[in-house]
Amino acid sequence: LRLLFWIVVPLGHGAPDISSIKPDLVLPSLTKGVPTPGKRVKQTHPDWKNTEVYHVIYLPKAWQPNKRYPVIIEYAGNGPYKNRFGDVSTGHPEGSKMGYGISDGEGFIWVCLPYLNNAGTANVTKWWGNAPKYDAGPTVAYCKKSVPWICREYGGDPKRVVLCGFSRGAIACNYLGLYDDDIAKLWRAFIPYSHYDGVKRWPYPGSDRESALVRLRRLENRPQFICQEGSDVAATQNYLNGTGVKGQFAFQPTGFRNHNDVWLLRPSTARQEMRKWLEKSLKN
């Protein structure tokens, strides 16, 4: 297998702020009750019903119970976070926006999964688990149970499940998504936005490059669309070049200066290329 690197659009100097582009998508309000087409609701896997753990699920507007749909599983960034450009991340599942922007709210079941504390009893907004241990085990367990359950309950196609995430969630694409052999089997493709597992050392166990390489080898040539703001995408490309791992890696600057997943609620060349890539990845 050849090592494939695609740089789709080069990023020039002076990237614009997302505020300069009018959104063409509005995230549906978070509601209570059972999931229904076109609504975004809080939900908890039955095995965690007596805890404070929850995720957020959205069924596409034309959802029908007798049909099969591809699934986007998303992980949020760290929170609370705010930078000088006004970019904000709450760290909560309901703060995630990538899946809606990627799908345009159509044709995909979209699920924002939580990170759990070490006891597995509540969501956390920073990394996974509680410091200093940061035990990712409960978060991985929730994912392993929830993805097949959601596919059974709502017609998700287990052969077309895509994992995506912003910032902490981008790292989670490999750190959690390739955590062990069992969870690695869930995914068809990956979309990490802003950061990448192994490029930088972080304050949790297993963030070193040697551990990240073990996880990366579980990718097994499945496609990844790696997008970042500014020129940071080059750091990830250089890192992957040095691992010796062969894969289908597409690299895409967002075209904006912001560290913020709301760029996907706006029209852009990067979003257009991502959608084309995803359509092709789910067909191949």
Number of C-alpha atoms within 10 A of each C-alpha: 7 9 13 12 15 13 14 14 14 11 15 10 9 10 14 12 13 22 14 8 14 11 14 11 15 14 16 13 9 14 12 10 10 11 17 17 16 15 20 24 21 20 18 18 16 11 10 14 12 9 13 12 22 24 21 23 26 25 25 22 15 12 20 14 9 7 10 19 22 19 28 29 22 29 32 31 30 20 17 12 13 13 11 7 13 11 14 20 21 17 24 24 24 21 20 26 24 27 28 24 22 21 18 18 23 17 16 26 29 29 29 26 28 26 32 29 24 20 11 21 16 17 23 22 22 22 25 26 24 17 13 9 12 17 20 22 19 19 21 23 13 22 21 17 14 19 22 15 15 18 19 13 9 19 20 23 18 20 15 20 25 24 27 29 28 29 22 25 30 28 27 27 30 26 23 23 26 23 21 15 12 11 18 19 15 20 23 20 22 27 26 26 29 27 24 28 28 24 18 14 12 12 12 17 13 15 17 16 17 12 15 21 17 13 22 24 16 19 24 12 18 15 21 24 21 26 26 26 20 20 17 13 21 15 14 22 19 11 16 21 13 9 15 11 16 19 20 19 20 19 22 26 25 29 26 22 19 24 23 25 25 22 25 25 23 17 15 15 14 19 20 13 15 23 15 11 15 20 11 10 18 15 7 5
